[in-house]
């Protein structure tokens, strides 16, 4: 099939590369000319395992192309995917749909024959209704159909999630359109991916509801970990015991510094805003957001406690700053709150992340990026393991730190407590 992908961010680029790898002809469009030129050269703007190779492979094969000419891309395609950002508005925390509406207005200028217009971006319920009205002001409804097809891609696992999804959700009540999209996704459903056809509004709400539920699981287990520390119980025993219950499941039951990234924080706030518009109270999700927002304060207090109440002029190695491993994404990372707070209280911080230096910290004196784990850890008073990159799993801290006495604060419980018990090393985990 001939597809147009509008937006070459995380969702758009991954979707475009994967669709082309399934044999479709794909044109990815972006108004950033420099970005398009780089993609044509094989330069990928994001870090995602396997994506660079997939893009280059399908670009060379002629199935994947990049353009800044939206009119050309629309004319060449039967199906148009909208994959632009929907960030929170600063004041209201509602979803900012300005990019969605801008794209819709551009699409209506160029469609001359029937097109399926699909929102893959995360949007509030009834957004599809608004887009339909917006486009139909100047184009006949016979020329288009608006469909919701939310993405469920995890950063660091995006290609696998696209190719082997738990489900594919298609929001449309038009059987003709549904059959076309069934054919599009057939290579994936043959592998076991469940295909679900719902109303458009239901599809939109499925995405928000799913992310809010997963965020709630994370906040829940983090709060239980706080209790574990008080009563002398290992949170991992509790997580395993809970996860063995099939009604609960084991995923997203790992205690840590709190959820971050481009989805959970944004989507939990957005669904609360939607509920407010309809005069509905979502008290559980509201509590989830509040709990996550307070998480960094609890961790900071723990750091102060394990350092005997004084972190001023203490050398701290901060290992991993992205919100999760296998991505360079810093959006809503707990490190963005923890590092400035540590800095404010006089700590001297060296941080290392496999994805490279982050500009988020350049304004802070005594917060420095180093390109080797050894340089971060050398002579540190405290080592904080913040992100569970694989290369952190088997470190010899005695060799790295080169100091008689120091503290390890493992915020991801990467290490076994027993392995780290040493008279010269004070080891602390989460919920232990």
C-alpha positions in Angstrom: 0.0 0.0 0.0 1.0 3.6 -0.4 1.4 5.4 2.9 2.1 9.0 4.0 3.5 9.5 7.5 3.3 13.1 8.7 5.9 13.8 11.3 9.3 12.1 11.6 9.6 12.0 15.4 9.7 8.9 17.5 6.3 7.5 16.4 6.4 8.6 12.8 9.9 7.4 12.0 9.5 4.0 13.7 6.1 3.5 12.0 7.4 4.6 8.6 10.4 2.3 8.8 8.4 -0.7 10.0 5.6 -0.3 7.5 8.1 -0.1 4.7 9.8 -3.2 6.0 6.5 -5.0 5.6 6.5 -4.2 1.9 4.6 -0.9 1.7 5.7 2.2 -0.1 6.1 4.9 2.5 6.8 8.7 2.3 7.7 10.3 5.6 7.0 14.0 5.6 8.4 16.7 7.9 8.5 20.5 7.6 12.0 20.5 9.0 14.0 20.5 5.8 17.3 19.8 7.6 15.9 16.8 9.4 14.6 15.4 6.0 18.0 15.9 4.4 19.7 14.1 7.3 17.3 11.2 7.0 18.0 11.0 3.3 21.7 10.6 4.3 20.9 7.9 6.8 21.3 10.2 9.8 18.7 9.3 12.5 17.5 12.1 14.9 16.7 9.7 17.8 18.3 6.8 19.5 16.3 3.6 19.2 18.0 0.1 18.9 17.8 -1.2 15.3 16.1 1.8 13.8 19.1 3.2 11.9 19.6 -0.1 10.2 15.9 -0.5 9.3 15.7 3.0 7.9 18.8 2.6 5.7 17.8 -0.9 4.5 14.3 0.3 3.3 15.5 3.6 2.0 18.1 1.8 -0.2 15.3 -0.6 -1.4 13.2 2.3 -2.5 10.3 1.5 -0.2 11.0 4.3 2.3 11.4 7.9 1.2 11.6 11.3 3.0 10.2 14.6 1.8 9.3 18.1 3.0 6.7 18.4 0.2 3.4 17.5 1.9 1.3 17.9 -1.3 3.5 15.4 -3.1 3.3 12.9 -0.3 -0.5 13.1 0.0 -0.9 12.8 -3.8 1.3 9.7 -3.7 -0.6 8.0 -0.9 -3.9 6.2 -0.1 -3.5 6.3 3.7 -2.3 9.3 5.7 -0.9 8.8 9.2 -0.7 11.9 11.5 2.2 11.4 13.8 2.9 14.9 15.2 3.4 15.8 18.9 0.6 16.5 21.3 2.5 17.9 24.4 0.8 19.3 27.5 -0.1 23.0 27.5 1.9 24.7 30.2 -0.9 26.2 32.2 -3.9 23.8 31.8 -2.0 20.5 31.2 -4.5 19.8 28.4 -3.2 18.2 25.2 -1.9 20.8 22.8 -3.5 19.8 19.5 -2.2 22.8 17.5 0.1 20.6 15.4 -2.8 18.2 14.7 -5.1 21.0 13.6 -2.4 22.6 11.5 -1.8 19.3 9.7 -5.5 18.7 9.1 -5.9 22.1 7.5 -2.9 21.3 5.2 -4.4 17.9 4.3 -7.7 19.3 3.3 -6.0 21.6 0.8 -4.5 18.7 -1.1 -6.9 15.8 -1.1 -8.5 15.3 -4.5 -9.6 11.6 -4.2 -10.5 9.3 -1.3 -8.0 9.2 1.6 -8.0 7.4 4.9 -6.7 9.9 7.5 -5.4 8.2 10.6 -4.4 9.8 13.9 -1.6 7.8 15.4 -0.7 10.7 17.8 -2.1 10.4 21.3 -5.2 12.6 21.3 -8.1 13.2 23.7 -11.5 11.6 23.1 -13.5 13.2 20.4 -10.5 14.7 18.6 -11.4 12.6 15.5 -14.9 14.3 15.5 -13.2 17.7 15.5 -10.9 16.8 12.6 -13.8 15.5 10.6 -15.7 18.8 11.0 -12.5 20.8 10.3 -11.7 19.0 7.0 -15.4 18.7 5.9 -15.7 22.5 5.9 -13.9 22.6 2.6 -13.9 19.0 1.4 -16.7 16.6 0.8 -17.0 13.8 3.4 -16.9 11.4 0.5 -13.3 12.2 0.0 -12.0 11.1 3.4 -12.5 9.1 6.5 -10.9 9.9 9.9 -9.7 6.9 11.9 -8.0 6.5 15.3 -5.1 4.0 15.4 -3.2 4.7 18.6 0.4 3.6 19.0 1.6 1.5 21.9 5.4 1.7 21.3 7.9 1.5 24.2 11.1 3.5 23.8 14.0 1.1 23.5 11.6 -1.7 22.3 9.7 0.2 19.6 10.5 -2.0 16.6 9.6 -5.2 18.4 6.4 -3.6 19.7 5.4 -2.5 16.2 6.1 -5.9 14.6 4.8 -8.0 17.5 2.2 -6.0 19.3 -0.3 -7.2 21.9 -3.0 -5.5 19.9 -3.8 -3.2 17.0 -6.7 -0.9 17.8 -8.6 0.6 14.8 -11.3 3.2 15.6 -13.8 3.4 12.7 -17.4 2.3 12.0 -16.9 2.2 8.3 -16.5 -1.5 7.1 -14.8 -0.5 3.9 -12.1 1.4 5.7 -11.8 -1.3 8.4 -11.2 -4.0 5.7 -8.4 -1.9 4.1 -6.7 -1.5 7.4 -7.1 -5.2 8.2 -5.2 -5.9 5.0 -2.5 -3.3 5.9 -1.9 -5.0 9.3 -2.3 -8.5 8.0 1.4 -9.4 8.1 1.4 -8.4 11.8 -1.9 -10.1 12.8 -0.6 -13.3 11.1 2.1 -13.3 13.7 -0.4 -13.2 16.6 -1.2 -9.5 17.0 -4.8 -9.1 18.1 -6.9 -6.8 15.8 -9.6 -4.8 17.6 -12.1 -2.7 15.7 -13.9 -0.2 17.9 -15.6 3.2 17.7 -13.3 6.1 17.0 -13.8 7.6 20.5 -13.2 4.3 22.2 -9.8 3.9 20.3 -8.8 7.4 21.5 -9.7 6.6 25.1 -8.0 3.2 25.1 -4.6 4.8 24.6 -5.1 7.3 27.5 -6.7 4.7 29.8 -3.9 2.2 29.2 -1.1 4.6 29.9 -2.9 5.9 33.0 -3.3 2.4 34.3 0.4 1.5 33.8 1.4 4.7 35.5 -0.8 3.8 38.4 0.9 0.4 38.7 4.3 2.1 38.9 3.2 4.7 41.5 1.5 1.9 43.5 4.6 -0.3 43.8 6.7 2.7 44.6 4.5 3.6 47.5 4.5 -0.1 48.7 8.4 0.1 48.5 8.2 3.0 51.0 6.3 0.8 53.4 8.7 -2.1 52.8 11.6 0.1 54.0 9.8 0.9 57.2 8.8 -2.7 58.1 12.0 -4.4 56.9 10.6 -6.3 53.9 12.2 -6.7 50.5 10.0 -5.0 47.8 11.2 -7.6 45.3 9.6 -10.4 47.3 6.4 -8.4 47.3 6.5 -7.6 43.6 7.1 -11.2 42.6 4.4 -12.4 44.9 1.9 -9.9 43.5 3.0 -10.5 39.9 2.3 -14.2 40.1 -1.4 -13.4 40.4 -2.6 -13.5 36.8 -5.2 -10.8 37.6 -2.3 -8.4 38.4 0.6 -9.5 36.2 4.3 -8.9 36.8 5.0 -6.1 34.4 5.4 -2.5 35.7 5.8 -3.7 39.3 9.4 -2.7 39.7 10.0 0.0 42.3 12.2 2.8 41.2 12.6 6.6 41.0 9.2 7.1 39.3 7.8 7.1 35.8 9.0 9.6 33.1 9.3 9.8 29.4 7.1 11.2 26.7 3.9 9.3 27.5 2.9 8.6 31.1 3.4 12.1 32.6 1.8 13.8 29.6 -1.1 11.4 29.2 -2.1 11.1 32.9 -2.3 14.9 33.0 -4.2 15.1 29.8 -6.8 12.5 30.8 -7.4 14.4 34.0 -8.0 17.5 32.0 -10.5 15.7 29.8 -12.3 14.4 32.8 -12.5 18.0 34.2 -14.1 19.1 31.0 -16.8 16.5 31.4 -17.2 17.2 35.1 -15.9 13.7 36.1 -13.5 13.0 39.0 -10.7 10.5 38.3 -9.4 10.4 41.8 -7.2 7.4 41.4 -5.3 8.9 38.4 -5.1 12.2 40.3 -3.4 10.4 43.2 -1.1 8.6 40.8 0.2 11.9 39.4 0.6 13.4 42.8 2.5 10.4 44.1 4.9 10.5 41.1 5.4 14.2 41.5 6.5 13.7 45.1 8.7 10.7 44.4 11.9 12.8 43.9 11.5 14.4 47.3 11.3 11.0 49.0 14.5 9.9 47.2 16.3 13.1 48.0 15.4 12.7 51.7 16.7 9.1 51.5 20.0 10.3 50.0 20.4 12.9 52.8 19.7 10.2 55.4 22.2 7.7 54.0 24.8 10.5 53.8 24.2 11.3 57.5 22.4 14.5 56.7 25.2 16.3 54.8 25.7 16.2 51.0 27.5 19.6 50.7 30.7 19.2 48.8 30.2 15.4 48.6 31.3 13.9 45.3 28.3 12.1 43.7 28.5 9.8 40.7 25.2 9.7 38.9 24.9 6.7 36.5 22.3 7.1 33.8 20.1 10.1 33.4 17.6 9.1 30.8 14.1 8.1 32.0 14.8 4.5 30.9 17.6 2.5 29.2 18.1 2.1 25.4 16.9 5.6 24.7 18.3 9.1 24.7 15.0 10.6 25.9 15.3 13.0 28.8 11.6 14.0 28.9 10.3 14.0 32.4 13.2 11.9 33.6 13.4 11.8 37.5 17.1 12.9 37.0 15.8 16.3 35.9 14.5 16.9 39.5 17.1 15.0 41.5 20.3 16.4 40.0 19.3 20.1 40.4 18.1 19.4 44.0 21.4 17.7 44.8 23.3 20.6 43.2 21.3 23.2 45.1 22.4 21.5 48.3 26.1 21.7 47.4 26.8 18.3 45.9 29.6 17.9 43.3 28.1 15.7 40.6 29.7 13.7 37.7 27.2 11.9 35.6 27.6 9.3 32.9 25.0 8.1 30.4 25.6 5.7 27.5 23.5 8.0 25.2 25.9 10.9 25.8 25.9 14.4 27.3 22.7 16.2 28.1 22.3 19.9 27.7 19.7 19.9 30.5 22.5 20.3 33.1 25.0 22.7 31.4 23.7 25.6 33.4 24.6 24.0 36.8 28.1 24.5 38.2 29.7 21.4 39.6 27.4 19.1 37.4 29.6 17.6 34.7 29.3 15.0 32.1 32.0 12.4 31.8 32.4 9.9 29.0 33.6 7.0 31.1 32.0 5.2 34.1 35.4 5.1 35.8 35.7 8.9 35.6 32.3 9.4 37.1 32.9 7.0 40.0 36.5 7.8 40.8 36.9 9.1 44.4 33.1 9.4 44.8 31.4 9.5 48.2 28.2 8.3 46.7 27.3 6.3 43.6 23.7 6.7 42.4 22.4 4.1 39.9 19.5 5.9 38.3 18.9 4.1 34.9 19.3 0.4 34.5 21.5 0.3 31.4 22.9 -3.2 30.8 26.5 -1.9 31.1 25.9 -1.0 34.8 24.9 -4.6 35.8 28.3 -6.0 36.5 30.5 -3.2 37.7 33.4 -3.6 40.2 32.8 -0.6 42.3 35.8 -1.1 44.5 38.1 -0.8 41.5 36.0 2.1 40.0 35.7 4.3 43.0 39.2 3.7 44.4 38.2 4.8 47.8 38.2 3.0 51.1 34.6 3.9 52.1 31.7 5.0 49.9 28.0 4.6 49.5 26.0 3.0 46.7 22.3 4.0 46.2 20.8 1.6 43.7 17.5 3.2 42.6 16.7 0.3 40.2 17.6 -2.6 42.5 20.1 -3.8 39.8 22.3 -5.5 42.4 21.6 -8.2 44.9 21.9 -6.7 48.4 23.9 -9.7 49.6 26.5 -9.2 46.9 27.2 -5.7 47.9 27.5 -6.2 51.7 30.9 -5.0 52.6 32.4 -3.3 55.6 33.7 -0.5 53.4 30.7 -0.2 51.1 27.3 0.9 52.3 24.7 -0.4 49.8 21.1 0.8 49.7 18.3 -0.1 47.3 14.7 0.8 46.8 12.3 -0.8 49.3 14.9 -2.9 51.0 
